[in-house]
């Protein structure tokens, strides 16, 4: 659960979803630069990956997905999770590659494992207990040489 409760965080991002892409992509030069740098630095290790299996927790409107597509990363095995269905619905992530859920409910992923797991901007909203649980559970979701 988040620091403020899942319903509170879901409502916050449902409300922000309408212009969330604009907030990070252009109106504010600092946010645009910060977002681009964050994506570039966090994905540079993927350049050499062939068909990586990627889990994006807190995927929002799909900034990571769009960035991966723009740099030529195969996104066939990309899966997105976000607490806000409104955020996901405004993304270009294919419907069959995304789901609305809380990080408290990652059991929905079943036996899936991933090569790379991203939590960009997510951890800020998690309670200490949930963050600890997420990190511990991540080891079940990552392949032997997987990266968080």
N, C-alpha and C positions, 0 to 999 in steps of 0.2 A: 504494500500500500504506500501511497505517496505521503509526504510530510503533512499534507493538508487533506488527505482522503481522495480516493480515486474519483469519486463523483465530482468533487470540486475541480480537480485537474482536467477531467474530461470536459466539464462545462467551460472551463477557461479556454481550452484549445478548440472546442466546437465554436465558441464565439470568435476566436482569432482567425479561424480557418479561411474566412472569405477573402482577406487580403494578406494572408501570411506570406505567400510567394512574393508579393510586391515589397513587403517589409524587408526581405532578405536579399532581393535581387536588384534593387536599383534606387529606390527613393533615398535611402541613407547610404552615402558612400562608405562610411565606416563599416556598417553591417554587411554591405555587399563585399567589401574587401575581406573582412573577418570570415564570412561564410565561405568565400572562394578559397582562402588560405586553409581553413579547417578541412575542407573537402580534399584539397590537393595533398596536404601533408598526411592525412589519415588514409589516403588510398594509394600513395606512391608505391607501396610494396605489392600492389595488385597488378602492376603493369606486366610482370613476368608470369602471372598466373594464367593457366589455361582452364577455362570453364570452372571458375571458382564457385563453390557453394557459399552463398552469402546470406546472413541473417541480419536484418536491420531493425533493431528495437527502437521504438520512438521514431518511426520513419516519417511521421508527419505528412507533408505534401510531396514527399519524394525527392528532396534535394540530392540525397546520396544516389538514388536510382538514376536521376537525370544526369548527374555528373559521371557516373560509370558509363552510361550510354555515350556521353559526349567524348570520353577518352578511349572508346572502343573496347570496353570490357564486356565480355559475354554475360548477359544478365538472365540467361535461361534458368539458372539455379539460384535466383535471388528471391528471398521471401521477406516481406515486411510485416511488422506488427506495430500497431499504435492504439492508444487508448481511445482516440477520437476517430470515429468513422467519418465525420465531416472532413477532417484533415486528409484522410486516405482517399476520400471520394474526389478531392481536388488534385490528386496526383496523376501522373501518367503511368503509374505502376499497374500492370494488368490485374484485373479483379481476382484471377486465380492465384496470384502471387502475393496477396495481402490479406490480412485479417485484423479485425478490431478485437483487441484484448489488452488486459493489464499484464505487466511483467510478473504479477503474482500468479498468473495462470499460464505459464509457459509449457505446462504439461500438454497443452493442446497440440504441441509440435510432435508429440509421440516420440518415436525412435529416431527422428531426423537428427542428423549431425551436420556441422558446417565447417568450412575451412576458415571463414572469417566472420566475425560477429562485431557489429557496430552498435554503439549506444551514444551516438552524437547528440549532446544536449539533454539526454534523458536523466542522467544521474542526479542532476540538480534538484529534481522534483521527487526523488525517492527518500524515504526515511532511512536512517542508518541500518535498521533491521532488514528492510527490503533490499537495500544495496548489498549488504553482506550475503543475503540469500541468493540474489541474482549472480553475484560473482561465484559463489560456491556452485550454483546450478549450471553456470556457464561451462564448467568442465565436462558436464554430461552432454552438452550440446556441441562441443568442439571436437573435431577429428584430432587424432594424436598430435599432429603438427599445426593444429588450428591456432588462430590468433584472435584475441579479444581486443 
